[in-house]
């Protein structure tokens, strides 16, 4: 049986699987089953850790519901931080987490219910770090033409500014944009409406997961783009269907994310479910 702990970060739910509780890392098919909302436990992804870190106190692997591995996840990092705090592996002092998308510094507060993560520098190019200029890109998706901006937060994002925002827009056009050949390894997609100089609203299509209620890295990407374009100040509240994440940026687009985490359940996935 696979032992798991389930958390959510503003409705974006993940299953924590600790290496000490299993014989080996879950396979692609096991991840798919774990995440399935009818045949498994149901989640937006699987977090596998803590693992030994070369450049951090802990290392983490992040898997999407389709079994693919993600480089980074803001919500996943907050949930992993909460898990470490629950297991008394960390205290309120900052600690380092290593992911394939880079090393971040995290800290836990409010009895584990709020986590702050220094997400690193946002680049406005998927293939080149330290690109600090957002460039408009014409994107055609079915019957709709958009203007998009690339952002990289350790994982790729395409940020699209819109006047009218709804879940239907993300569900209809998100999957078409995610898989366009222009993106080497697919992309996360954010549709963004600017509400004021310190507030934006986003709808999210997540690479490998689909429509989701909240995303930490998407919040960072969207906030960085609107800040770079001069549409918002450096401190931005990002509204999503699942709730609000606070993003703070400096002039070099280093981003700090703060948001809530909640614990849902602990349990075991039976062998029969995996057969």
C-alpha positions as CSV (number, residue, x, y, z in Angstrom):
1,X,0.0,0.0,0.0
2,X,1.1,3.6,-0.7
3,X,0.7,5.8,2.4
4,X,-0.2,9.4,1.7
5,X,-1.1,12.7,3.4
6,X,-3.4,15.0,1.5
7,X,-3.2,18.8,1.7
8,X,-4.6,21.7,-0.3
9,X,-3.3,25.1,-1.1
10,X,-6.4,27.3,-1.9
11,X,-8.1,24.3,-3.4
12,X,-5.1,23.1,-5.4
13,X,-4.7,19.6,-3.7
14,X,-1.6,17.4,-3.6
15,X,-0.8,14.0,-2.1
16,X,2.4,13.9,-0.1
17,X,4.2,10.5,-0.4
18,X,7.2,10.2,1.9
19,X,10.1,8.0,0.7
20,X,10.4,6.4,4.2
21,X,6.9,5.1,3.9
22,X,7.3,3.3,0.5
23,X,9.7,0.9,-1.1
24,X,10.3,3.0,-4.2
25,X,9.2,6.1,-5.9
26,X,5.6,5.8,-7.4
27,X,5.7,4.9,-11.1
28,X,4.0,7.0,-13.7
29,X,1.0,4.7,-13.7
30,X,0.8,4.8,-9.9
31,X,0.9,8.6,-9.9
32,X,-2.0,8.6,-12.5
33,X,-4.0,6.3,-10.3
34,X,-3.3,8.2,-7.1
35,X,-4.5,11.4,-8.7
36,X,-7.6,10.0,-10.4
37,X,-10.7,11.3,-8.6
38,X,-12.8,8.2,-9.2
39,X,-10.3,5.3,-9.2
40,X,-7.7,6.8,-6.8
41,X,-7.6,9.3,-4.0
42,X,-7.9,12.3,-6.3
43,X,-5.5,15.3,-6.5
44,X,-3.8,17.8,-8.7
45,X,-0.4,16.1,-8.2
46,X,1.9,14.0,-6.1
47,X,4.8,15.3,-4.0
48,X,7.6,12.8,-3.3
49,X,9.8,13.8,-0.5
50,X,11.7,14.7,1.6
51,X,14.7,13.5,-0.4
52,X,18.4,14.3,0.4
53,X,19.4,17.7,-1.1
54,X,22.7,18.6,-2.6
55,X,22.1,22.4,-2.5
56,X,19.3,22.5,0.0
57,X,18.1,21.1,3.3
58,X,15.6,19.0,1.5
59,X,14.9,17.9,-2.0
60,X,11.4,17.4,-3.6
61,X,10.0,15.7,-6.7
62,X,6.7,17.0,-8.1
63,X,4.5,14.9,-10.4
64,X,1.5,16.0,-12.4
65,X,-1.8,14.0,-12.6
66,X,-0.7,12.7,-16.1
67,X,2.4,11.2,-14.5
68,X,4.9,13.7,-15.9
69,X,7.3,15.4,-13.6
70,X,7.1,19.2,-13.0
71,X,10.1,21.3,-12.5
72,X,8.5,23.5,-9.8
73,X,5.2,24.2,-8.1
74,X,4.5,27.2,-5.8
75,X,1.5,25.5,-4.2
76,X,3.4,22.2,-4.0
77,X,6.3,23.9,-2.3
78,X,4.0,25.5,0.3
79,X,2.3,22.1,0.9
80,X,5.7,20.3,1.2
81,X,6.8,23.0,3.7
82,X,3.7,22.4,5.8
83,X,4.3,18.7,5.7
84,X,7.9,19.2,7.0
85,X,6.5,21.5,9.7
86,X,3.8,18.9,10.7
87,X,6.5,16.2,10.9
88,X,8.6,18.6,13.1
89,X,11.4,18.4,10.6
90,X,11.5,22.2,10.5
91,X,10.6,25.0,12.8
92,X,9.7,28.6,12.1
93,X,13.2,29.3,10.9
94,X,13.7,29.5,7.1
95,X,15.0,26.4,5.2
96,X,16.0,25.5,1.7
97,X,14.2,23.2,-0.7
98,X,15.8,21.9,-3.9
99,X,13.6,21.2,-7.0
100,X,14.5,20.5,-10.6
101,X,13.4,24.1,-11.2
102,X,15.8,25.6,-8.6
103,X,16.4,26.0,-4.9
104,X,13.9,28.1,-2.9
105,X,13.9,29.4,0.7
106,X,10.7,28.7,2.7
107,X,9.3,29.6,6.1
108,X,6.2,28.5,7.9
109,X,4.0,30.6,10.2
110,X,0.5,30.8,11.7
111,X,0.7,27.3,13.2
112,X,1.5,25.9,9.8
113,X,-1.4,27.5,8.0
114,X,0.6,30.1,6.1
115,X,3.8,29.5,4.1
116,X,6.1,32.0,2.5
117,X,8.4,30.9,-0.3
118,X,11.2,32.9,-2.0
119,X,10.5,31.7,-5.6
120,X,13.7,33.2,-7.2
121,X,14.0,35.4,-10.2
122,X,11.4,35.4,-12.9
123,X,12.8,35.3,-16.4
124,X,10.7,36.4,-19.4
125,X,12.1,33.7,-21.6
126,X,11.6,30.0,-21.3
127,X,15.0,29.1,-22.5
128,X,17.2,31.9,-21.1
129,X,17.6,32.9,-17.5
130,X,17.9,36.6,-16.5
131,X,15.8,37.9,-19.3
132,X,14.1,40.9,-17.6
133,X,12.0,42.3,-20.5
134,X,8.5,40.9,-21.2
135,X,7.9,40.6,-24.9
136,X,4.5,40.4,-26.5
137,X,3.7,37.4,-28.7
138,X,0.8,36.9,-31.0
139,X,-1.0,33.6,-30.1
140,X,-3.9,32.1,-32.1
141,X,-6.0,29.5,-30.4
142,X,-8.9,28.2,-32.4
143,X,-11.2,31.2,-33.2
144,X,-9.4,33.6,-30.8
145,X,-6.3,35.8,-31.1
146,X,-4.4,36.6,-27.9
147,X,-1.4,38.6,-26.9
148,X,0.8,36.5,-24.6
149,X,4.0,37.0,-22.6
150,X,6.3,34.2,-21.6
151,X,7.6,33.9,-18.0
152,X,9.8,31.3,-16.4
153,X,9.6,30.6,-12.6
154,X,11.7,27.4,-12.8
155,X,8.7,26.1,-14.9
156,X,7.3,27.7,-18.1
157,X,4.3,30.0,-18.2
158,X,2.3,31.9,-20.8
159,X,0.5,35.0,-19.4
160,X,-2.4,36.4,-21.4
161,X,-4.1,39.7,-20.5
162,X,-7.8,39.8,-21.1
163,X,-10.7,42.2,-20.5
164,X,-13.2,39.5,-19.6
165,X,-12.3,36.6,-17.5
166,X,-14.1,33.3,-16.7
167,X,-13.3,29.6,-16.1
168,X,-14.7,28.9,-19.5
169,X,-12.0,30.9,-21.2
170,X,-9.3,28.9,-19.4
171,X,-11.0,25.6,-20.1
172,X,-11.5,26.3,-23.8
173,X,-8.3,28.0,-24.8
174,X,-5.8,26.8,-22.1
175,X,-5.3,23.3,-23.5
176,X,-4.9,24.7,-27.1
177,X,-2.2,27.1,-26.0
178,X,-0.5,24.6,-23.6
179,X,0.5,22.3,-26.4
180,X,1.4,24.7,-29.2
181,X,4.7,23.8,-30.9
182,X,6.3,27.1,-30.0
183,X,6.6,25.9,-26.4
184,X,9.4,23.2,-26.2
185,X,8.0,21.4,-23.2
186,X,4.4,22.6,-23.2
187,X,3.4,25.5,-20.9
188,X,1.2,26.6,-18.1
189,X,-1.3,29.2,-19.1
190,X,-2.7,32.1,-17.1
191,X,-5.5,34.4,-18.2
192,X,-5.2,37.7,-16.3
193,X,-7.5,40.6,-15.6
194,X,-5.9,43.7,-13.9
195,X,-8.2,45.0,-11.2
196,X,-6.0,47.7,-9.9
197,X,-2.4,48.7,-9.2
198,X,-2.1,46.1,-6.5
199,X,-4.7,43.5,-7.5
200,X,-5.2,41.1,-10.4
201,X,-7.5,38.1,-11.0
202,X,-6.4,35.0,-12.9
203,X,-7.8,31.8,-14.3
204,X,-5.4,28.9,-14.8
205,X,-4.8,26.1,-17.2
206,X,-2.0,24.0,-15.6
207,X,0.3,21.9,-17.8
208,X,-0.2,18.3,-17.1
209,X,-3.1,18.9,-14.8
210,X,-5.7,21.0,-16.6
211,X,-8.0,23.6,-15.0
212,X,-7.1,24.3,-11.4
213,X,-8.4,26.5,-8.6
214,X,-5.1,28.0,-7.7
215,X,-1.4,28.0,-8.5
216,X,1.5,29.5,-6.8
217,X,3.9,29.6,-9.7
218,X,1.1,30.9,-12.0
219,X,0.5,33.7,-9.5
220,X,4.2,34.6,-9.6
221,X,4.3,34.5,-13.4
222,X,1.2,36.7,-13.8
223,X,2.3,39.2,-11.2
224,X,5.8,39.5,-12.7
225,X,4.4,40.2,-16.2
226,X,1.9,42.9,-15.1
227,X,4.6,44.5,-12.9
228,X,7.1,44.4,-15.8
229,X,4.5,46.1,-18.1
230,X,3.9,48.8,-15.5
231,X,0.3,47.8,-14.9
232,X,0.8,47.0,-11.2
233,X,3.0,48.0,-8.3
234,X,5.5,45.6,-6.8
235,X,3.1,44.1,-4.2
236,X,0.2,42.3,-5.8
237,X,-2.7,40.3,-4.5
238,X,-3.6,37.6,-6.9
239,X,-7.2,36.5,-6.8
240,X,-8.1,32.9,-8.0
241,X,-11.2,30.8,-7.6
242,X,-9.5,29.1,-4.7
243,X,-8.4,32.2,-2.9
244,X,-5.7,34.8,-2.7
245,X,-1.9,34.6,-2.9
246,X,0.3,37.6,-2.0
247,X,3.2,38.3,-4.3
248,X,6.1,40.7,-3.6
249,X,8.6,41.6,-6.4
250,X,11.8,43.6,-6.5
251,X,13.2,45.5,-9.4
252,X,15.1,42.4,-10.6
253,X,11.8,40.4,-10.5
254,X,12.8,38.2,-7.6
255,X,9.5,37.0,-6.2
256,X,8.3,36.1,-2.7
257,X,5.0,34.3,-2.4
258,X,2.8,33.9,0.7
259,X,-0.4,31.8,0.9
260,X,-2.4,29.4,2.9
261,X,-2.2,25.7,3.3
262,X,-4.7,23.2,4.8
263,X,-4.4,19.6,5.8
264,X,-7.2,17.3,4.6
265,X,-6.4,13.6,5.4
266,X,-4.0,10.8,5.9
267,X,-4.4,7.2,4.6
268,X,-3.3,4.4,2.4
269,X,-4.0,3.5,-1.2
270,X,-4.7,-0.2,-1.3
271,X,-2.8,-2.5,-3.6
272,X,-6.1,-3.5,-5.3
273,X,-6.4,0.1,-6.6
274,X,-3.1,-0.3,-8.4
275,X,-3.8,-3.6,-10.0
